[in-house]
């Protein structure tokens, strides 16, 4: 039972960490996808 409580507390602490908290407005972490240009929508 104590181990379960320890895992739950650990999961809550890890879920509370935000990697995007300190990014400026408009910035993103993932930059791998390039914008798509659709020439013929029909």
C-alpha distance matrix in Angstrom:
0.0 3.8 5.4 5.2 6.4 8.7 10.0 10.8 12.6 14.4 15.5 16.8 18.7 20.2 21.2 22.9 25.3 28.6 31.0 33.8 33.7 36.5 38.8 42.2 43.3 44.3 42.6 40.2 38.1 39.2 42.9 43.4 44.8 48.4 49.9 51.5 55.0 56.0 59.8 60.4 58.1 60.1
3.8 0.0 3.8 5.4 5.1 6.2 8.7 9.9 10.6 12.3 14.2 15.4 16.6 18.4 20.0 21.3 23.4 26.9 29.2 32.2 31.9 34.5 37.0 40.4 41.7 42.9 41.1 38.9 36.7 38.1 41.9 42.5 44.2 47.8 49.4 51.2 54.8 56.0 59.8 60.6 58.5 60.7
5.4 3.8 0.0 3.8 5.4 5.0 6.2 8.6 9.9 10.5 12.3 14.3 15.3 16.5 18.3 20.1 21.8 25.2 27.2 30.4 30.4 32.9 35.2 38.8 40.2 41.1 39.1 36.7 34.3 35.4 39.2 39.6 41.4 45.0 46.7 48.5 52.2 53.4 57.2 58.0 56.0 58.2
5.2 5.4 3.8 0.0 3.8 5.4 5.1 6.2 8.7 9.8 10.5 12.4 14.3 15.4 16.4 18.5 20.6 23.8 26.1 29.0 29.1 31.9 34.0 37.5 38.5 39.4 37.6 35.2 33.0 34.0 37.8 38.2 39.7 43.3 44.8 46.4 50.0 51.1 54.8 55.6 53.4 55.5
6.4 5.1 5.4 3.8 0.0 3.8 5.4 5.1 6.2 8.5 9.8 10.6 12.4 14.3 15.3 16.6 19.1 22.4 25.0 27.8 27.4 30.3 32.7 36.0 37.1 38.3 36.6 34.5 32.5 34.0 37.8 38.6 40.1 43.6 45.0 46.8 50.3 51.5 55.3 56.1 53.9 56.1
8.7 6.2 5.0 5.4 3.8 0.0 3.8 5.4 5.2 6.1 8.6 9.9 10.6 12.3 14.2 15.5 17.3 20.8 23.1 26.2 25.9 28.4 30.9 34.3 35.8 37.0 35.0 32.9 30.7 32.3 36.0 36.9 38.6 42.2 43.8 45.8 49.4 50.8 54.6 55.7 53.7 56.1
10.0 8.7 6.2 5.1 5.4 3.8 0.0 3.8 5.5 5.0 6.1 8.6 9.9 10.5 12.1 14.2 15.9 19.2 21.2 24.3 24.5 27.2 29.3 32.8 34.1 34.9 32.9 30.6 28.2 29.5 33.2 33.8 35.5 39.1 40.7 42.6 46.2 47.6 51.3 52.3 50.3 52.7
10.8 9.9 8.6 6.2 5.1 5.4 3.8 0.0 3.8 5.4 5.1 6.2 8.7 10.0 10.5 12.4 14.8 17.9 20.5 23.2 23.1 26.1 28.2 31.6 32.5 33.5 31.9 29.6 27.7 29.1 32.9 33.7 35.1 38.6 39.9 41.8 45.3 46.5 50.3 51.2 49.0 51.3
12.6 10.6 9.9 8.7 6.2 5.2 5.5 3.8 0.0 3.8 5.5 5.1 6.2 8.7 9.9 10.7 13.0 16.5 19.2 21.9 21.4 24.1 26.7 30.0 31.2 32.6 30.9 29.0 27.1 29.0 32.7 33.9 35.5 38.9 40.3 42.4 45.9 47.4 51.2 52.3 50.2 52.7
14.4 12.3 10.5 9.8 8.5 6.1 5.0 5.4 3.8 0.0 3.8 5.4 5.1 6.2 8.6 10.0 11.3 14.8 17.0 20.1 20.0 22.5 24.8 28.3 29.8 31.0 28.9 26.9 24.7 26.4 30.1 31.2 33.0 36.5 38.1 40.3 43.9 45.5 49.3 50.5 48.7 51.2
15.5 14.2 12.3 10.5 9.8 8.6 6.1 5.1 5.5 3.8 0.0 3.8 5.5 5.2 6.1 8.6 10.3 13.3 15.6 18.4 18.7 21.6 23.5 27.0 28.1 28.9 27.1 24.8 22.7 24.1 27.9 28.9 30.4 33.9 35.3 37.3 40.9 42.4 46.1 47.3 45.3 47.8
16.8 15.4 14.3 12.4 10.6 9.9 8.6 6.2 5.1 5.4 3.8 0.0 3.8 5.5 5.1 6.2 9.0 12.1 15.1 17.4 17.0 20.1 22.3 25.6 26.5 27.7 26.2 24.3 22.8 24.6 28.4 29.7 31.1 34.4 35.5 37.7 41.1 42.6 46.4 47.5 45.4 48.0
18.7 16.6 15.3 14.3 12.4 10.6 9.9 8.7 6.2 5.1 5.5 3.8 0.0 3.8 5.5 5.2 6.9 10.5 13.3 16.0 15.3 17.9 20.5 23.9 25.3 26.8 25.0 23.3 21.6 23.8 27.5 29.1 30.8 34.0 35.4 37.8 41.3 43.1 46.8 48.2 46.3 49.1
20.2 18.4 16.5 15.4 14.3 12.3 10.5 10.0 8.7 6.2 5.2 5.5 3.8 0.0 3.8 5.4 5.5 8.8 10.8 13.9 14.1 16.7 18.8 22.3 23.8 24.8 22.7 20.7 18.6 20.5 24.2 25.6 27.5 30.7 32.3 34.7 38.3 40.1 43.8 45.3 43.5 46.3
21.2 20.0 18.3 16.4 15.3 14.2 12.1 10.5 9.9 8.6 6.1 5.1 5.5 3.8 0.0 3.8 5.5 7.7 10.4 12.7 13.0 16.2 17.9 21.2 22.1 23.0 21.4 19.3 17.7 19.6 23.3 24.8 26.2 29.4 30.5 32.8 36.3 37.9 41.6 42.9 40.9 43.7
22.9 21.3 20.1 18.5 16.6 15.5 14.2 12.4 10.7 10.0 8.6 6.2 5.2 5.4 3.8 0.0 3.8 6.3 9.8 11.7 10.9 14.0 16.3 19.5 20.5 22.0 20.6 19.2 18.0 20.4 24.0 26.0 27.4 30.4 31.4 33.9 37.2 39.0 42.7 44.2 42.2 45.1
25.3 23.4 21.8 20.6 19.1 17.3 15.9 14.8 13.0 11.3 10.3 9.0 6.9 5.5 5.5 3.8 0.0 3.8 6.5 9.1 8.7 11.3 13.6 17.1 18.6 20.0 18.1 16.7 15.2 17.8 21.3 23.4 25.2 28.1 29.4 32.2 35.6 37.6 41.3 43.0 41.4 44.4
28.6 26.9 25.2 23.8 22.4 20.8 19.2 17.9 16.5 14.8 13.3 12.1 10.5 8.8 7.7 6.3 3.8 0.0 3.8 5.5 5.5 8.5 10.3 13.7 15.1 16.3 14.5 13.1 12.0 14.9 18.2 20.6 22.2 24.9 26.0 28.9 32.2 34.3 37.9 39.8 38.1 41.3
31.0 29.2 27.2 26.1 25.0 23.1 21.2 20.5 19.2 17.0 15.6 15.1 13.3 10.8 10.4 9.8 6.5 3.8 0.0 3.8 5.7 7.4 8.3 12.1 13.9 14.7 12.2 10.6 8.8 11.9 15.1 17.6 19.6 22.2 23.7 26.7 30.1 32.5 36.0 38.1 36.8 40.1
33.8 32.2 30.4 29.0 27.8 26.2 24.3 23.2 21.9 20.1 18.4 17.4 16.0 13.9 12.7 11.7 9.1 5.5 3.8 0.0 3.8 5.6 5.4 8.9 10.2 11.1 9.0 8.0 7.6 11.0 13.8 16.8 18.3 20.5 21.5 24.7 27.8 30.2 33.7 35.8 34.5 37.8
33.7 31.9 30.4 29.1 27.4 25.9 24.5 23.1 21.4 20.0 18.7 17.0 15.3 14.1 13.0 10.9 8.7 5.5 5.7 3.8 0.0 3.8 5.8 8.6 10.2 12.3 10.9 11.0 11.1 14.6 17.3 20.4 21.8 23.9 24.6 27.8 30.7 33.2 36.6 38.7 37.2 40.6
36.5 34.5 32.9 31.9 30.3 28.4 27.2 26.1 24.1 22.5 21.6 20.1 17.9 16.7 16.2 14.0 11.3 8.5 7.4 5.6 3.8 0.0 3.8 6.5 9.3 11.6 9.9 10.8 11.1 14.8 16.9 20.3 22.0 23.7 24.6 28.1 30.9 33.6 36.9 39.3 38.1 41.6
38.8 37.0 35.2 34.0 32.7 30.9 29.3 28.2 26.7 24.8 23.5 22.3 20.5 18.8 17.9 16.3 13.6 10.3 8.3 5.4 5.8 3.8 0.0 3.8 6.5 8.2 6.1 7.5 8.5 12.1 13.7 17.3 18.8 20.2 21.0 24.5 27.3 30.1 33.3 35.8 34.7 38.3
42.2 40.4 38.8 37.5 36.0 34.3 32.8 31.6 30.0 28.3 27.0 25.6 23.9 22.3 21.2 19.5 17.1 13.7 12.1 8.9 8.6 6.5 3.8 0.0 3.8 6.3 5.7 8.7 10.8 14.1 14.8 18.6 19.7 20.4 20.8 24.3 26.6 29.5 32.5 35.1 34.2 37.8
43.3 41.7 40.2 38.5 37.1 35.8 34.1 32.5 31.2 29.8 28.1 26.5 25.3 23.8 22.1 20.5 18.6 15.1 13.9 10.2 10.2 9.3 6.5 3.8 0.0 3.8 5.7 8.8 11.9 14.5 15.1 18.8 19.2 19.6 19.2 22.6 24.6 27.3 30.2 32.7 31.5 35.1
44.3 42.9 41.1 39.4 38.3 37.0 34.9 33.5 32.6 31.0 28.9 27.7 26.8 24.8 23.0 22.0 20.0 16.3 14.7 11.1 12.3 11.6 8.2 6.3 3.8 0.0 3.8 6.7 10.3 12.2 12.2 15.8 15.8 15.9 15.4 18.8 20.9 23.6 26.5 29.1 28.0 31.7
42.6 41.1 39.1 37.6 36.6 35.0 32.9 31.9 30.9 28.9 27.1 26.2 25.0 22.7 21.4 20.6 18.1 14.5 12.2 9.0 10.9 9.9 6.1 5.7 5.7 3.8 0.0 3.8 7.0 9.3 9.6 13.3 14.1 14.8 15.3 18.8 21.4 24.3 27.4 30.0 29.2 32.9
40.2 38.9 36.7 35.2 34.5 32.9 30.6 29.6 29.0 26.9 24.8 24.3 23.3 20.7 19.3 19.2 16.7 13.1 10.6 8.0 11.0 10.8 7.5 8.7 8.8 6.7 3.8 0.0 3.8 5.8 7.0 10.5 11.5 13.0 13.9 17.3 20.3 23.1 26.4 28.9 28.0 31.5
38.1 36.7 34.3 33.0 32.5 30.7 28.2 27.7 27.1 24.7 22.7 22.8 21.6 18.6 17.7 18.0 15.2 12.0 8.8 7.6 11.1 11.1 8.5 10.8 11.9 10.3 7.0 3.8 0.0 3.8 6.4 9.4 11.4 13.6 15.4 18.7 22.0 24.8 28.1 30.6 29.8 33.3
39.2 38.1 35.4 34.0 34.0 32.3 29.5 29.1 29.0 26.4 24.1 24.6 23.8 20.5 19.6 20.4 17.8 14.9 11.9 11.0 14.6 14.8 12.1 14.1 14.5 12.2 9.3 5.8 3.8 0.0 3.8 5.8 7.8 10.6 12.8 15.8 19.3 22.0 25.3 27.7 27.1 30.5
42.9 41.9 39.2 37.8 37.8 36.0 33.2 32.9 32.7 30.1 27.9 28.4 27.5 24.2 23.3 24.0 21.3 18.2 15.1 13.8 17.3 16.9 13.7 14.8 15.1 12.2 9.6 7.0 6.4 3.8 0.0 3.8 5.8 7.6 10.2 13.5 16.7 19.8 22.9 25.6 25.4 28.9
43.4 42.5 39.6 38.2 38.6 36.9 33.8 33.7 33.9 31.2 28.9 29.7 29.1 25.6 24.8 26.0 23.4 20.6 17.6 16.8 20.4 20.3 17.3 18.6 18.8 15.8 13.3 10.5 9.4 5.8 3.8 0.0 3.8 6.5 9.8 12.4 15.8 18.7 21.8 24.3 24.3 27.7
44.8 44.2 41.4 39.7 40.1 38.6 35.5 35.1 35.5 33.0 30.4 31.1 30.8 27.5 26.2 27.4 25.2 22.2 19.6 18.3 21.8 22.0 18.8 19.7 19.2 15.8 14.1 11.5 11.4 7.8 5.8 3.8 0.0 3.8 6.6 8.8 12.4 15.0 18.2 20.6 20.5 23.9
48.4 47.8 45.0 43.3 43.6 42.2 39.1 38.6 38.9 36.5 33.9 34.4 34.0 30.7 29.4 30.4 28.1 24.9 22.2 20.5 23.9 23.7 20.2 20.4 19.6 15.9 14.8 13.0 13.6 10.6 7.6 6.5 3.8 0.0 3.8 6.4 9.5 12.7 15.6 18.4 18.7 22.3
49.9 49.4 46.7 44.8 45.0 43.8 40.7 39.9 40.3 38.1 35.3 35.5 35.4 32.3 30.5 31.4 29.4 26.0 23.7 21.5 24.6 24.6 21.0 20.8 19.2 15.4 15.3 13.9 15.4 12.8 10.2 9.8 6.6 3.8 0.0 3.8 6.6 9.8 12.8 15.7 15.8 19.5
51.5 51.2 48.5 46.4 46.8 45.8 42.6 41.8 42.4 40.3 37.3 37.7 37.8 34.7 32.8 33.9 32.2 28.9 26.7 24.7 27.8 28.1 24.5 24.3 22.6 18.8 18.8 17.3 18.7 15.8 13.5 12.4 8.8 6.4 3.8 0.0 3.8 6.4 9.6 12.2 12.4 15.9
55.0 54.8 52.2 50.0 50.3 49.4 46.2 45.3 45.9 43.9 40.9 41.1 41.3 38.3 36.3 37.2 35.6 32.2 30.1 27.8 30.7 30.9 27.3 26.6 24.6 20.9 21.4 20.3 22.0 19.3 16.7 15.8 12.4 9.5 6.6 3.8 0.0 3.8 6.2 9.4 10.2 13.9
56.0 56.0 53.4 51.1 51.5 50.8 47.6 46.5 47.4 45.5 42.4 42.6 43.1 40.1 37.9 39.0 37.6 34.3 32.5 30.2 33.2 33.6 30.1 29.5 27.3 23.6 24.3 23.1 24.8 22.0 19.8 18.7 15.0 12.7 9.8 6.4 3.8 0.0 3.8 5.9 6.5 10.1
59.8 59.8 57.2 54.8 55.3 54.6 51.3 50.3 51.2 49.3 46.1 46.4 46.8 43.8 41.6 42.7 41.3 37.9 36.0 33.7 36.6 36.9 33.3 32.5 30.2 26.5 27.4 26.4 28.1 25.3 22.9 21.8 18.2 15.6 12.8 9.6 6.2 3.8 0.0 3.8 6.4 9.3
60.4 60.6 58.0 55.6 56.1 55.7 52.3 51.2 52.3 50.5 47.3 47.5 48.2 45.3 42.9 44.2 43.0 39.8 38.1 35.8 38.7 39.3 35.8 35.1 32.7 29.1 30.0 28.9 30.6 27.7 25.6 24.3 20.6 18.4 15.7 12.2 9.4 5.9 3.8 0.0 3.8 5.7
58.1 58.5 56.0 53.4 53.9 53.7 50.3 49.0 50.2 48.7 45.3 45.4 46.3 43.5 40.9 42.2 41.4 38.1 36.8 34.5 37.2 38.1 34.7 34.2 31.5 28.0 29.2 28.0 29.8 27.1 25.4 24.3 20.5 18.7 15.8 12.4 10.2 6.5 6.4 3.8 0.0 3.8
60.1 60.7 58.2 55.5 56.1 56.1 52.7 51.3 52.7 51.2 47.8 48.0 49.1 46.3 43.7 45.1 44.4 41.3 40.1 37.8 40.6 41.6 38.3 37.8 35.1 31.7 32.9 31.5 33.3 30.5 28.9 27.7 23.9 22.3 19.5 15.9 13.9 10.1 9.3 5.7 3.8 0.0
